C-alpha cells in the first residue's frame, strides 16, 4: 500500500499544453466582448474600444505563437518524452489546435475593421 | 514497438482452474426484481439507452400530432394552449430526456468495453444518475396528460415564463424537473471524465485513446462547463416565480435578456454536446467499414477540441435580434463561422477514409446511416453558416427556416449516427444482430421521410411562416408545403416503427453471444474482444490505436487470461487505474457491487424536486432528508478497509489497492465537481455584472445608507478562516489506524459550526442593513450570493458530519483518509467562493460607484 504514486508527465501541464490555443481564444473572446459591452454602456469613444480590441488581439496572438513556432520547447515544460511517438502526437495535436485558434482570434479581432462598434442594427 | 514486443503477454502460461468462474460469480448482475440494484455498466447502460429511446418515441408522437395539426390550414385538431404544450414538451423531451441521456448512456455502455475496463470507476453514481433520470423524466413527461405541461417553449424565455404571464405550476415543472435531470447529467459527466482518463488499459496513452473516448471526454467536459449556466438560470427563475426576487423584471432593475444569456450559454454548446459523441461514433464506424485507420486521426482530435471550445463562443448568435451592439454581434458571427472549420475537418477526414478504404467501402445498414448523416449534416451545417450571418438571421429569425436548420443539424448530427450505432454495436450486446434487410428499409424510410418533412420547411420559412404557430389561414400559401412536410414526418415515423419492431423481435441482451458475433465487422478496437459480464477475461496490454488489427492473436491471449488482471486478487469487483498521459498501471480500484442505497437516494431526490414543484414543502423536505441519509449509507461502504496491500496484476507489476491524492479517482471526481461549482459561480458573477451594466441605478451609490456594512463581512471572513483552519489541522492530526482522536472530532465539529455561522452572519448582516431580496435586482443578487454560499456550505457540513462519523467509528485515520481528502478539497473551494462573494457584494458597489 502506498499513499500516492508519482506520475511521469505532468497531467495538468499536458492538458494545458494541448488546450492552450483554445484557452487563449476563449479568454480573448471574453475579454473583447465584455470590454466592448462595458465601454458601449459607458458611451466611450469608439477609438478607445478599437484600441482595446487591437491590444487584446495582439496579446492573444503573441500567447498562441510559441506553440506554433516551437511546440517541442513548450512541450518540454510538461515533461513530455521527446522521442516517444505518443509525445509527437500530443505535440502535433497541440500545434494544430493553436493554428485553429490563431485563425479564430484573428477572425474575431478583424471584425472591428468592418463594423461600427456600438451601433444597433435594428 | 517491435513485433516481439507486440506478441509479448504479461501473464503467459495456463491460468489456474476456477479463475474465470470466480470472475463470473463476482460480476454476475442480480436477477429478477433485484435487477433494480444492478450497477454493471452493461445492465444499466442498456436500461439507460432503452428509456432514452422510449422518450424519443414519445416525443416523436408529439411531433406527429403537431404535424397533423399543421397539415391543413385553419385546423382545430388540438387547441392553441395544448399545441403550446406540445411543442414545449417535444423540444424539451428531445433535448433533455432523449439526446443528452442517450449519448451518456452510450458512454456508460461502450466506454468500459472500448477501454477494456471491468466497469466505470463509480458504478453506483452511474446507476444513481440513471434512476434519477428515469423517475424524474417519466413524471415530467406525464404532465402532458393532465394539462400541467409547460408551454413556454423549450427555452422558456422570460418574461413569458414569469408568474405574471405563466401562472400555475406548468413552468415550475420545467424548471425543477429539468434542473433535477441536469444534476443527473452532471453526475454522468463526472463518471465519464474520470472513467475515460483513469480506467484505460495499460499501454493506452492519451495518443492511443479511441476517437469515441476523446469525443466523450470533450462531451463530458462541455457538460461540466455548460450545464451550470442553465442550472443557475433555472434557480433564478424559480426563485423569482416563487419568492419574487426580481432577476428578470425590468421594472426593478432585472432584465429578461439575462435568461437568454444563461440559457444559450448552455443551449448552444448543447448542440455540440449532442453532436460530438455522435461524430465519435461515426469515426469508429467509418474506420471499421473502410478496414483502415482514420485518415487524419490527430486532426479529428483537433477538430473535436476546437468544436468543443468554439461552441462556447456562439451563444449570442441565438440573440442577434435582441438589440446587442453591432460589433458584439460580429464577434459571435465570426465565431459561428469559425466553428465550421473543425466540423469541416471531420467531414473531409471521413470522406477521405471512405475513399481510401482498404477494399471496397462496405455498404451495410450502419454505413447507410453514416452516409445519410453526412448528407443531412452537411446541409444543416451550410444553413448554419447562413444563419450565422447577421443580416440573414434578421430575416429568418423565428421562422420555419430555423426549424428546418436545427432539425437537419440535430437529426442529421445525432439521430442518424445513433441508428448507425444501434445496428453496428448490437452484436456486442445481443445474441442476435438486427436484420440487415429490414435495416435498409428503415434507413430508406427515415432518410427519404426526413428530407420530405424538413427540406420544404426552408421554403415555408422563407415564405414567412413563423415558428410555434398553432394554425394558419389558407390564403398565405403555406398549405401545400405543410402537407408535404406532414407526409414526410409520417414516412420518417414509419421507419422508426419498423426499427422498433425489429428491435423487439431480435434484441436479446447478452454479453456472451455466439462466436460469429464476436467481431462481425472485423473492427480494430477493444470493445470487439471476447467478453462476458466481467468485460474481458484479462485486460490487454495495448500498443496501438487499433489493437485488434495491429496485435495478432490479441483476442485469444485476452480470452485465455494472459494479459493483466485475469483474476480478482482482492476477491471483489475491481479494475486497473492507469496514468492519464502514458497509460501506466497505477493502482487497483475496488468497485462496489449491487446495492439499494443509491436507488433510494435517486427516488427520494426525485420526489423532493417534484413535490417542491407542487409546493408540498413539508413532505418534500422529508423526502430530501431520506435522500441524504441514503447517500450517507451509499458512500459509507465506498471507502473500504485498506487491508489488501499491493497485488500482482501480471507482468511482474504490483500495484496498491488504496491510494489518496492526485492519483486517486476520488480526488479527480471531487476536482471535477469543483469545476462544476466554479462554472456555476462564474455564471452568477456574469449575472451580477450584466445586471449592473443594464441597471446601475439600483446599485447603492457611494455614501448611501444601502451600502452593506463591512463589519459583517469581516466577521464572516473570520469564521470562514477559522472553519478551514480547523479542518486543515484536523487533517494533519489524524492518528494512526485503529486510534480515535478527540481533538480531531472537536476540530471537525468546530469547522462545521464556523462554516454554518459564516453564512448565517452574512445573511443577517444583509438583513440588518435593511436590504430585502424583493427590493430590486441588486438586493436579489446579494441574497443569491448567500444562497450559493449556503449551498456549498451545506455540502461541506454534511461531509464534515460524514468524516466525523467515520473517525468516531475508526474508519478515518492518517492512512485511510479519502473522506478527509474530499471534504478538505470542497471546503477549500467553498471558502474561496464565500470570500470572493464578500469581495463582490461588499467591494464592487464601492468601486463601481
Interface residues (C-beta under 8 A of the other chain):
Chain A: X1 X2 X3 X4 X5 X7 X8 X9 X11 X14 X18 X19 X22 X23 X25 X26 X29 X32 X33 X34 X36 X37 X38 X40 X41 X49 X80 X85 X86 X87 X89 X90 X92 X93 X96 X97 X100 X101 X103 X104 X107 X108 X110 X111 X112 X114 X115 X116 X117 X118 X119 X120 X121 X122
Chain B: X205 X206 X207 X208 X298 X299 X301 X302 X305 X306 X309 X310 X312 X313 X316 X321 X323 X325 X326 X327 X328 X329 X330 X331 X332 X333 X334 X335 X337 X338 X341 X342 X390 X394 X579 X580 X581 X582 X584 X586 X587 X642 X645 X646 X656 X657 X658 X659 X660 X661 X662 X663 X664 X689 X693 X815
